[in-house]
Amino acid sequence: MDIRKLILFEDVANTQNFTKSGDKLGYTQSGVSHMLKSLEDELGFTLFIRSKQGVKLTDSGLGILPAVRSLLSKYENLTQTVNEIHGIEKGSLTIATFSSISIHYLPKIIHEFKEKYPSINIELLEGGTDDIVSWVENDIADFGFLSHENTKNLEWITLAEDPLLAIMPKDSELPESGAINIEFFQDKPFIMTSMGTDYDVHKALTTSNVTPNAIFSSKDDHAIISMVSNALGVSILPGLVVKGFENQVSCYAINPYYSRTLGIALKSREALSPAAKKFIKLATTIISSNPLR
């Protein structure tokens, strides 16, 4: 079975568009159709349902997709290992990440990594906790940068502690203690991060037996900051999320102290590609030398 057909199949499964995948991988639309038809003939079943809206996987296609992704991950690992033996640094990385980490940490890490390994391509996937865990478990991403909470059975590398902060409208009065007791949020109009995107804020409130009046919820941290800045309510967010937005909202420490543990989640250290191992080593060095304030 030609590995190129499997690579194309996996990409079309993601894009649901023959033209987009063909442009990305260097095939004409007719070439894409021919290769996928050839793969379907080899497998003995149809992979895609074609319509004017695009293409979607058949049940059979969905059935083999996890195995294909696992195979392609191992193939990429093998290719990188062979290249490394020959002294050639080539390959690709798909990294899943919180947007706060992609904003504040990854640009520096990627810049230094690309200086050392310019021929290794990097793709970023931004999402919440559930998204990242799913992408890593299903071999869509090589590893993920996220909070440790609810990472299930993935292996874990701790990088930093990120304190949770009380987020208030800009004209809010500073408490004398310099910190806000978490009981303050009981029944207060509250802008909540969506469950599945975040678990740390939900855990802090639950642990403290505090139930705010969650008038809105959002997957977008910056939308939450905007709502608070416009006095629609208050919130709790990690320090890294509000970094750079201090001119829009007031941020206070919470009593008692709560934080999220940031790090890297992966399926298996042993199964990592050479490029993934190099990136994680560099990320660990850079983040450990730049602790959160």
Secondary structure, DSSP 8 states (H G I E B T S, - for coil): --HHHHHHHHHHHHH--HHHHHHHHT--HHHHHHHHHHHHHHHTS--EEEETTEEEE-HHHHHHHHHHHHHHHHHHHHHHHHHHHTT---EEEEEEE-HHHHHHTHHHHHHHHHHH-TTEEEEEEE--HHHHHHHHHTTSSSEEEEESTT-TTSEEEEEEEEEEEEEEETT----TTSEEEGGGGTT-EEEEE-BTTBSHHHHHHHHTT---EEEEEES-HHHHHHHHHTTS-BEEEEHHHHTT-TTTEEEEEEES--EEEEEEEES-STT--HHHHHHHHHHHHHHHTS---
